[in-house]
Amino acid sequence: DAITREQFASIMYRYASYKGYDVTATADLNSYTDAGSISSWAVASMQWANAEGLISGRTTTTLAPDGSTTRAE
């Protein structure tokens, strides 16, 4: 089953935190027109994943938090 980009970010964020990695990096996602569609439980994860380069915009203006995660991500 496919997972969404915000689910992927949340999994990676929680794993990194569990392993003791620094998860304090955050990115301002307001430049993405769909930033408001990120689920409340996934905002911190998406900010961290974007800051760390794990998740980037699907386009220069969209993040697609509910889009399917690709293998490349």
PAVEX-676781 format. One record per residue: y, z, x of N, C-alpha, C in turn; residue number from 1; residue in three letters. Coordinates in nm, 3 decimals. Example, Ala and Ser with C-alpha at 12.3 -4.5 7.8 and 13.67 -1.06 7.14 Angstrom:
// residues 2
<site n_yy="-0.569" n_zz="0.780" n_xx="1.319" ca_yy="-0.450" ca_zz="0.780" ca_xx="1.230" c_yy="-0.330" c_zz="0.780" c_xx="1.320" resi="1" resn="ALA"/>
<site n_yy="-0.225" n_zz="0.708" n_xx="1.285" ca_yy="-0.106" ca_zz="0.714" ca_xx="1.367" c_yy="0.003" c_zz="0.787" c_xx="1.290" resi="2" resn="SER"/>
END
This chain:
// residues 73
<site n_yy="-0.118" n_zz="0.000" n_xx="0.083" ca_yy="0.000" ca_zz="0.000" ca_xx="0.000" c_yy="0.125" c_zz="0.000" c_xx="0.087" resi="1" resn="ASP"/>
<site n_yy="0.223" n_zz="-0.075" n_xx="0.046" ca_yy="0.349" ca_zz="-0.082" ca_xx="0.118" c_yy="0.431" c_zz="0.045" c_xx="0.095" resi="2" resn="ALA"/>
<site n_yy="0.510" n_zz="0.082" n_xx="0.194" ca_yy="0.604" ca_zz="0.193" ca_xx="0.178" c_yy="0.745" c_zz="0.139" c_xx="0.191" resi="3" resn="ILE"/>
<site n_yy="0.838" n_zz="0.208" n_xx="0.128" ca_yy="0.976" ca_zz="0.163" ca_xx="0.133" c_yy="1.039" c_zz="0.202" c_xx="0.267" resi="4" resn="THR"/>
<site n_yy="1.152" n_zz="0.142" n_xx="0.295" ca_yy="1.223" ca_zz="0.173" ca_xx="0.418" c_yy="1.269" c_zz="0.318" c_xx="0.421" resi="5" resn="ARG"/>
<site n_yy="1.310" n_zz="0.372" n_xx="0.307" ca_yy="1.351" ca_zz="0.512" ca_xx="0.306" c_yy="1.231" c_zz="0.606" c_xx="0.321" resi="6" resn="GLU"/>
<site n_yy="1.116" n_zz="0.568" n_xx="0.270" ca_yy="0.995" ca_zz="0.648" ca_xx="0.290" c_yy="0.955" c_zz="0.647" c_xx="0.438" resi="7" resn="GLN"/>
<site n_yy="0.962" n_zz="0.530" n_xx="0.500" ca_yy="0.932" ca_zz="0.518" ca_xx="0.643" c_yy="1.026" c_zz="0.605" c_xx="0.725" resi="8" resn="PHE"/>
<site n_yy="1.155" n_zz="0.599" n_xx="0.694" ca_yy="1.253" ca_zz="0.680" ca_xx="0.767" c_yy="1.222" c_zz="0.828" c_xx="0.751" resi="9" resn="ALA"/>
<site n_yy="1.186" n_zz="0.869" n_xx="0.631" ca_yy="1.155" ca_zz="1.010" ca_xx="0.605" c_yy="1.031" c_zz="1.055" c_xx="0.682" resi="10" resn="SER"/>
<site n_yy="0.928" n_zz="0.972" n_xx="0.684" ca_yy="0.806" ca_zz="1.005" ca_xx="0.758" c_yy="0.836" c_zz="1.020" c_xx="0.906" resi="11" resn="ILE"/>
<site n_yy="0.909" n_zz="0.924" n_xx="0.962" ca_yy="0.940" ca_zz="0.929" ca_xx="1.105" c_yy="1.030" c_zz="1.048" c_xx="1.139" resi="12" resn="MET"/>
<site n_yy="1.126" n_zz="1.077" n_xx="1.053" ca_yy="1.217" ca_zz="1.190" ca_xx="1.072" c_yy="1.140" c_zz="1.321" c_xx="1.073" resi="13" resn="TYR"/>
<site n_yy="1.053" n_zz="1.338" n_xx="0.977" ca_yy="0.974" ca_zz="1.462" ca_xx="0.968" c_yy="0.878" c_zz="1.475" c_xx="1.086" resi="14" resn="ARG"/>
<site n_yy="0.818" n_zz="1.364" n_xx="1.126" ca_yy="0.727" ca_zz="1.368" ca_xx="1.241" c_yy="0.804" c_zz="1.404" c_xx="1.369" resi="15" resn="TYR"/>
<site n_yy="0.918" n_zz="1.342" n_xx="1.390" ca_yy="0.999" ca_zz="1.371" ca_xx="1.509" c_yy="1.042" c_zz="1.517" c_xx="1.510" resi="16" resn="ALA"/>
<site n_yy="1.080" n_zz="1.568" n_xx="1.395" ca_yy="1.119" ca_zz="1.708" ca_xx="1.384" c_yy="1.000" c_zz="1.800" c_xx="1.414" resi="17" resn="SER"/>
<site n_yy="0.885" n_zz="1.768" n_xx="1.358" ca_yy="0.762" ca_zz="1.845" ca_xx="1.380" c_yy="0.725" c_zz="1.850" c_xx="1.528" resi="18" resn="TYR"/>
<site n_yy="0.744" n_zz="1.737" n_xx="1.598" ca_yy="0.711" ca_zz="1.728" ca_xx="1.740" c_yy="0.818" c_zz="1.789" c_xx="1.830" resi="19" resn="LYS"/>
<site n_yy="0.927" n_zz="1.835" n_xx="1.771" ca_yy="1.032" ca_zz="1.901" ca_xx="1.847" c_yy="1.136" c_zz="1.809" c_xx="1.907" resi="20" resn="GLY"/>
<site n_yy="1.140" n_zz="1.684" n_xx="1.864" ca_yy="1.241" ca_zz="1.591" ca_xx="1.913" c_yy="1.376" c_zz="1.621" c_xx="1.849" resi="21" resn="TYR"/>
<site n_yy="1.480" n_zz="1.580" n_xx="1.916" ca_yy="1.616" ca_zz="1.598" ca_xx="1.865" c_yy="1.638" c_zz="1.502" c_xx="1.747" resi="22" resn="ASP"/>
<site n_yy="1.663" n_zz="1.557" n_xx="1.632" ca_yy="1.686" ca_zz="1.475" ca_xx="1.513" c_yy="1.828" c_zz="1.495" c_xx="1.459" resi="23" resn="VAL"/>
<site n_yy="1.920" n_zz="1.527" n_xx="1.550" ca_yy="2.058" ca_zz="1.553" ca_xx="1.507" c_yy="2.145" c_zz="1.427" c_xx="1.501" resi="24" resn="THR"/>
<site n_yy="2.099" n_zz="1.317" n_xx="1.557" ca_yy="2.178" ca_zz="1.193" ca_xx="1.555" c_yy="2.194" c_zz="1.145" c_xx="1.411" resi="25" resn="ALA"/>
<site n_yy="2.314" n_zz="1.103" n_xx="1.377" ca_yy="2.339" ca_zz="1.048" ca_xx="1.244" c_yy="2.427" c_zz="0.925" c_xx="1.255" resi="26" resn="THR"/>
<site n_yy="2.412" n_zz="0.837" n_xx="1.162" ca_yy="2.495" ca_zz="0.717" ca_xx="1.156" c_yy="2.569" c_zz="0.716" c_xx="1.023" resi="27" resn="ALA"/>
<site n_yy="2.689" n_zz="0.663" n_xx="1.023" ca_yy="2.766" ca_zz="0.647" ca_xx="0.900" c_yy="2.714" c_zz="0.521" c_xx="0.830" resi="28" resn="ASP"/>
<site n_yy="2.656" n_zz="0.538" n_xx="0.714" ca_yy="2.596" ca_zz="0.426" ca_xx="0.642" c_yy="2.690" c_zz="0.366" c_xx="0.539" resi="29" resn="LEU"/>
<site n_yy="2.814" n_zz="0.414" n_xx="0.534" ca_yy="2.908" ca_zz="0.368" ca_xx="0.432" c_yy="2.946" c_zz="0.221" c_xx="0.443" resi="30" resn="ASN"/>
<site n_yy="2.920" n_zz="0.159" n_xx="0.558" ca_yy="2.952" ca_zz="0.017" ca_xx="0.572" c_yy="2.850" c_zz="-0.071" c_xx="0.498" resi="31" resn="SER"/>
<site n_yy="2.740" n_zz="-0.013" n_xx="0.456" ca_yy="2.639" ca_zz="-0.087" ca_xx="0.380" c_yy="2.669" c_zz="-0.073" c_xx="0.231" resi="32" resn="TYR"/>
<site n_yy="2.673" n_zz="-0.185" n_xx="0.162" ca_yy="2.710" ca_zz="-0.183" ca_xx="0.020" c_yy="2.608" c_zz="-0.111" c_xx="-0.067" resi="33" resn="THR"/>
<site n_yy="2.485" n_zz="-0.099" n_xx="-0.021" ca_yy="2.381" ca_zz="-0.033" ca_xx="-0.101" c_yy="2.350" c_zz="0.108" c_xx="-0.051" resi="34" resn="ASP"/>
<site n_yy="2.437" n_zz="0.166" n_xx="0.030" ca_yy="2.414" ca_zz="0.301" ca_xx="0.082" c_yy="2.402" c_zz="0.402" c_xx="-0.032" resi="35" resn="ALA"/>
<site n_yy="2.471" n_zz="0.379" n_xx="-0.141" ca_yy="2.465" ca_zz="0.469" ca_xx="-0.256" c_yy="2.331" c_zz="0.468" c_xx="-0.327" resi="36" resn="GLY"/>
<site n_yy="2.247" n_zz="0.370" n_xx="-0.298" ca_yy="2.116" ca_zz="0.364" ca_xx="-0.363" c_yy="2.007" c_zz="0.436" c_xx="-0.284" resi="37" resn="SER"/>
<site n_yy="2.044" n_zz="0.497" n_xx="-0.172" ca_yy="1.947" ca_zz="0.577" ca_xx="-0.096" c_yy="1.918" c_zz="0.703" c_xx="-0.176" resi="38" resn="ILE"/>
<site n_yy="1.791" n_zz="0.735" n_xx="-0.194" ca_yy="1.753" ca_zz="0.856" ca_xx="-0.266" c_yy="1.808" c_zz="0.978" c_xx="-0.195" resi="39" resn="SER"/>
<site n_yy="1.846" n_zz="1.079" n_xx="-0.272" ca_yy="1.908" ca_zz="1.199" ca_xx="-0.213" c_yy="1.819" c_zz="1.264" c_xx="-0.108" resi="40" resn="SER"/>
<site n_yy="1.688" n_zz="1.262" n_xx="-0.128" ca_yy="1.596" ca_zz="1.324" ca_xx="-0.033" c_yy="1.584" c_zz="1.244" c_xx="0.097" resi="41" resn="TRP"/>
<site n_yy="1.634" n_zz="1.121" n_xx="0.099" ca_yy="1.617" ca_zz="1.035" ca_xx="0.216" c_yy="1.745" c_zz="1.009" c_xx="0.293" resi="42" resn="ALA"/>
<site n_yy="1.858" n_zz="1.061" n_xx="0.249" ca_yy="1.986" ca_zz="1.031" ca_xx="0.314" c_yy="1.986" c_zz="1.071" c_xx="0.461" resi="43" resn="VAL"/>
<site n_yy="1.952" n_zz="1.196" n_xx="0.491" ca_yy="1.953" ca_zz="1.242" ca_xx="0.631" c_yy="1.855" c_zz="1.162" c_xx="0.715" resi="44" resn="ALA"/>
<site n_yy="1.740" n_zz="1.130" n_xx="0.659" ca_yy="1.639" ca_zz="1.052" ca_xx="0.731" c_yy="1.689" c_zz="0.911" c_xx="0.762" resi="45" resn="SER"/>
<site n_yy="1.754" n_zz="0.849" n_xx="0.664" ca_yy="1.807" ca_zz="0.714" ca_xx="0.685" c_yy="1.921" c_zz="0.715" c_xx="0.786" resi="46" resn="MET"/>
<site n_yy="2.006" n_zz="0.817" n_xx="0.782" ca_yy="2.114" ca_zz="0.827" ca_xx="0.879" c_yy="2.057" c_zz="0.841" c_xx="1.020" resi="47" resn="GLN"/>
<site n_yy="1.956" n_zz="0.925" n_xx="1.035" ca_yy="1.893" ca_zz="0.945" ca_xx="1.165" c_yy="1.822" c_zz="0.818" c_xx="1.212" resi="48" resn="TRP"/>
<site n_yy="1.743" n_zz="0.757" n_xx="1.124" ca_yy="1.667" ca_zz="0.637" ca_xx="1.160" c_yy="1.760" c_zz="0.522" c_xx="1.199" resi="49" resn="ALA"/>
<site n_yy="1.872" n_zz="0.511" n_xx="1.131" ca_yy="1.969" ca_zz="0.407" ca_xx="1.166" c_yy="2.034" c_zz="0.436" c_xx="1.300" resi="50" resn="ASN"/>
<site n_yy="2.069" n_zz="0.562" n_xx="1.324" ca_yy="2.131" ca_zz="0.600" ca_xx="1.451" c_yy="2.036" c_zz="0.578" c_xx="1.568" resi="51" resn="ALA"/>
<site n_yy="1.907" n_zz="0.599" n_xx="1.545" ca_yy="1.807" ca_zz="0.583" ca_xx="1.651" c_yy="1.756" c_zz="0.439" c_xx="1.664" resi="52" resn="GLU"/>
<site n_yy="1.801" n_zz="0.350" n_xx="1.576" ca_yy="1.760" ca_zz="0.210" ca_xx="1.584" c_yy="1.626" c_zz="0.180" c_xx="1.520" resi="53" resn="GLY"/>
<site n_yy="1.571" n_zz="0.274" n_xx="1.444" ca_yy="1.444" ca_zz="0.250" ca_xx="1.377" c_yy="1.461" c_zz="0.166" c_xx="1.252" resi="54" resn="LEU"/>
<site n_yy="1.574" n_zz="0.183" n_xx="1.187" ca_yy="1.608" ca_zz="0.107" ca_xx="1.067" c_yy="1.746" c_zz="0.046" c_xx="1.089" resi="55" resn="ILE"/>
<site n_yy="1.754" n_zz="-0.083" n_xx="1.071" ca_yy="1.885" ca_zz="-0.148" ca_xx="1.079" c_yy="1.907" c_zz="-0.220" c_xx="0.946" resi="56" resn="SER"/>
<site n_yy="2.023" n_zz="-0.275" n_xx="0.929" ca_yy="2.052" ca_zz="-0.344" ca_xx="0.805" c_yy="1.966" c_zz="-0.469" c_xx="0.790" resi="57" resn="GLY"/>
<site n_yy="1.927" n_zz="-0.497" n_xx="0.668" ca_yy="1.856" ca_zz="-0.622" ca_xx="0.640" c_yy="1.952" c_zz="-0.738" c_xx="0.658" resi="58" resn="ARG"/>
<site n_yy="2.077" n_zz="-0.712" n_xx="0.621" ca_yy="2.187" ca_zz="-0.805" ca_xx="0.650" c_yy="2.298" c_zz="-0.719" c_xx="0.710" resi="59" resn="THR"/>
<site n_yy="2.410" n_zz="-0.778" n_xx="0.739" ca_yy="2.520" ca_zz="-0.699" ca_xx="0.796" c_yy="2.580" c_zz="-0.604" c_xx="0.694" resi="60" resn="THR"/>
<site n_yy="2.552" n_zz="-0.626" n_xx="0.566" ca_yy="2.611" ca_zz="-0.541" ca_xx="0.462" c_yy="2.510" c_zz="-0.466" c_xx="0.376" resi="61" resn="THR"/>
<site n_yy="2.380" n_zz="-0.489" n_xx="0.395" ca_yy="2.280" ca_zz="-0.420" ca_xx="0.312" c_yy="2.173" c_zz="-0.353" c_xx="0.398" resi="62" resn="THR"/>
<site n_yy="2.129" n_zz="-0.237" n_xx="0.350" ca_yy="2.024" ca_zz="-0.161" ca_xx="0.415" c_yy="1.889" c_zz="-0.178" c_xx="0.348" resi="63" resn="LEU"/>
<site n_yy="1.889" n_zz="-0.206" n_xx="0.220" ca_yy="1.767" ca_zz="-0.221" ca_xx="0.140" c_yy="1.675" c_zz="-0.100" c_xx="0.152" resi="64" resn="ALA"/>
<site n_yy="1.723" n_zz="0.020" n_xx="0.115" ca_yy="1.641" ca_zz="0.139" ca_xx="0.129" c_yy="1.513" c_zz="0.135" c_xx="0.046" resi="65" resn="PRO"/>
<site n_yy="1.515" n_zz="0.060" n_xx="-0.064" ca_yy="1.396" ca_zz="0.051" ca_xx="-0.148" c_yy="1.312" c_zz="-0.073" c_xx="-0.118" resi="66" resn="ASP"/>
<site n_yy="1.351" n_zz="-0.147" n_xx="-0.013" ca_yy="1.274" ca_zz="-0.263" ca_xx="0.029" c_yy="1.149" c_zz="-0.221" c_xx="0.105" resi="67" resn="GLY"/>
<site n_yy="1.053" n_zz="-0.309" n_xx="0.113" ca_yy="0.930" ca_zz="-0.279" ca_xx="0.186" c_yy="0.954" c_zz="-0.276" c_xx="0.336" resi="68" resn="SER"/>
<site n_yy="0.887" n_zz="-0.184" n_xx="0.401" ca_yy="0.896" ca_zz="-0.174" ca_xx="0.547" c_yy="0.815" c_zz="-0.286" c_xx="0.609" resi="69" resn="THR"/>
<site n_yy="0.868" n_zz="-0.346" n_xx="0.713" ca_yy="0.795" ca_zz="-0.452" ca_xx="0.783" c_yy="0.721" c_zz="-0.393" c_xx="0.902" resi="70" resn="THR"/>
<site n_yy="0.623" n_zz="-0.464" n_xx="0.950" ca_yy="0.548" ca_zz="-0.419" ca_xx="1.067" c_yy="0.639" c_zz="-0.403" c_xx="1.187" resi="71" resn="ARG"/>
<site n_yy="0.739" n_zz="-0.489" n_xx="1.200" ca_yy="0.832" ca_zz="-0.482" ca_xx="1.314" c_yy="0.910" c_zz="-0.351" c_xx="1.316" resi="72" resn="ALA"/>
<site n_yy="0.935" n_zz="-0.296" n_xx="1.199" ca_yy="1.007" ca_zz="-0.170" ca_xx="1.193" c_yy="0.916" c_zz="-0.057" c_xx="1.234" resi="73" resn="GLU"/>
END
